[in-house]
Amino acid sequence: MRIGYINDKNSSIEKELDFCKRNFDYCEITIFRKDVEDYLRAIKKSKLQSSRIIAHFDWSYNLCLKDDIAEMQKLLSRMSGLKIKKYVIHLPIEAGAKKRKLFENLDALADFAQKRGIKIFFENNSTGYFSKIENVRDVVSGKPNIGFALDVAHAGIKSAEELTEINDILKINHIHFSSSKNGIDHLPLSQEQIQDMHKGLKKLSAPITLEIFHKMSDGKRRLDLGVRERKKIIVALKKSIQTCL
């Protein structure tokens, strides 16, 4: 089972790619619009194998907007030139009156990607229309190059049984792994939480991306993890997961 992590926007992409080389199977790079050119240059320079890079579009890309779809297609084409073939994309919080247009845009994006040998994994949300796995299934079903990225924290999953239940609804192809508490996502997981879920993870055999950015203060307030602290935590979590699996 491959284990990777999402890069820290507070650390340079060059340092994050180097950290990946030494510690993880892959790096899932969040693509921020303002950083695209810097990221592409860094990826070329790093010479990290393309199989060890997954691209993760940030929330600013709106799948309901035709212009954003066109921008994403251009970026997919450029990154495909670097042989990066796997992408995780957020679905919008609400579909609403734009649902028909959204599905038309998603079909166009899926067709564009398939012609270039690209796989896209759509991610569930913590709230809204696409927090329901059945609604994500409507997007994913019937498209050979489209899969499902389960964000464990967004779904509030705590056990192996819950993982299995979701996989029965929609096959899980990729996992964002972290904990949630009091409405705060992407917290470090405890050893107990990993133990509770490890049987489900083992059955899935899907790549696991550690998406850890925050910690709790006094059990109530969210604090952002510092770069060094975060790296120590995710390396320790990787070892804990490997021990369980």
N, C-alpha and C positions, 0 to 999 in steps of 0.2 A: 504493500500500500504506500502510495506516494504522499509525502507531507510537505506542504509549502506554507508560505505566509504572504500577507499583503504588506507591501512596502509602507514605510512611515513617511508621510509628507513633510515631516520636520527634519528628515535626514536626506542628504543628497542621494539622487538615484544611483550615482556611481558607487557610493558606500553601501547602499542597499543591495545592489547586484553582487558586490564583492562579498557581503555578508551571506548572501544566498549561496554562492559558490562553496563557501566553507561549512555551511550548517544545514542547508535544506535541499530538498529534491527540486524545488522550483520556486520562483517568485511570481506572485500574482500582482502585476503592476497596475495601480489605479491611474487611469489616464485622465489628467486634468487638462482642459482645453489650453490654458495658458502655458502648459509645460510640454506640449506635444513635441515640438522641435528638439528641445533639450533631451527629452526621453529617448527619441529615436536616435539621436547622436550617441547617447550613452550606451544604448543597447548594441549599436554597431561596434563601438569601441570596446565594450566588455568582452566580446566574443563568447558570451555565455550561450551554450547550445540552445537553439530555438525551442527544443522540447522542454526546456527548463524555464520557459517564460509563458505566462498566461496574461492576457490583457483584461483589465476590469474597467469598464467605462464608468465615470463618476456620475453623480445624480443630475448634473446640469444638462445631460443629453436627454431630450424629451422625445420619446417615441411617437408622440401624437403629432409632432411637427415635421412637415415634409422637408424643410431646410435642414433640420437636425439629422434626419435619416440620410440625406445626401452627404452631409459632413461625415457621418459615421461610415458611409460607404467608401468615401475617399480615404479615410484613415484605415479601414480594413484592407483596402487595396495596397496602401503603402506598407503596412505591417506584414501583410502577406508576402511582400517582396523580401522581408527579413525571415520568411518561413515561420512566422508566428501564426498558428492555426487554431488556437482556442481562445474564446472570449466569453466573459461573463458580463451580462447587461441587466441593469435594473429595469423592472417594469414600472409604469407610472402608478402613483398612489391611487388615483381614481380613473376609471375608464369613462363612466357617465355617458354624456351625449356624444363623446368623441370615440366611443367604442368601435363603431364601424370603421372610421378612419384609422384608428390604431391598428386594427387587424389587417387592414389593407397595407399599411406601412410595414408591419411585421412580416407579412408575406413577401413584400418586395425585398426587405432586408435578408430574409432567409434564402430567397432565390439568388440574390447577389452573392451571398456567402457560399452557397453550395457550388456555384460555378467556379469558385476559387479554392475549393477543398477546405473551407473554413467551418468549424463547429462553433455554435453559439449556445451558451447556457443561460437561460432566463432565470432570474432570482426572485424568490418570494419576498414580499414586504411584511413589515410588522403590523401595519394598519392598512385599511382600504380594501379595494376590490381584489387585489392580487395577494392579500394575506391569506386568502382561501386557496388551498392547493388545488381544489377542483377547478377554479378559474384559471390558474396557471396551466393546468392540463389542457384547457381549450387552446392555449397559445402553442403549446409544445407538440400536441398530438398530430401525427400524420406527416411530420417533416423529418426526414432522415438525418439531417445535419443540425437539428435543434434538440437541445436537452434541457434538463432541469438542474439548477444549482440551488440546493437547499441551504438557506441560512438558518442554522439551528437556533440562534438567539432571536431572530425575527419571529420564528414559529413557537418560541417558548418551550422547546423540547427538553425533557429532563431524563428520559429513559429509553432503553433499547426497544421497548414495546411501542413507544410513540414513533420512533424511527421506522420500525417495520410497518406500522399502520400507514404512515405517509408513503412509504415505498410501494405499498399495495395500491394506493390511489394513483401514484405517478412515480415512475422509476427515477431514482436519485442518481444523477451522473456526476455530481460534483458537490462538495460540502464546504460551507463556511462555518468554522467551528469556534464558538465562544459561548459565554454565559450571558444571562440577562437577569436583572433584579430591579424591581420598582420602576419598570419602564425604561431602564437604561440598558442598552445593548453593548455587546463587544467587550465584556468583562472577562478576566481570566477564569478558567475553569478550575475547580478544586479536584483533588485526586478522587474524591468520592463521586463527583459528577462524571468523571471519565470512566470510572468503574461501572457506574450505572448504565452508561451508554455503549460500553466497549463491544458487547455481543452484537448489537445492532450494526455498529460500524464495521465489524469484522465480516458480517454477512454481505454488506453492501459493496465492499472493496472499491469504493469511490475515492478519488483524491481528496485529501483533507487540507483545506487552507485555514491556517490560524489567523483569525481576524480580531486581534486584541489591541485595543487602544486606550481603555479607561480602567479606573479602579474606583472603589467606593470609599468615601470618607464618612465615618460615623454611621455607616449603613444607609445613608440618605443622599449625600451629595456626590456628584460625579467629578472625578479629577482625571485629567489627561495624564497618561504615563509619559515619563521622560524617555528619550531615545535609548539610553543605556539600560534603564530599568526594564523597558519593554523587551529589549533583546534578550536579557537574562530570563525573563518570564517565558517567552515563546520557545527558547531553546530547552528550558526545563520541561515545558508542556510537551514538546515533541518527544522527549525521552520517556515521559510518563505514558504517552499514547503508545509508543513502540513497545514498552514493557507490557502493557495490557494486551496488545494485539499479537 
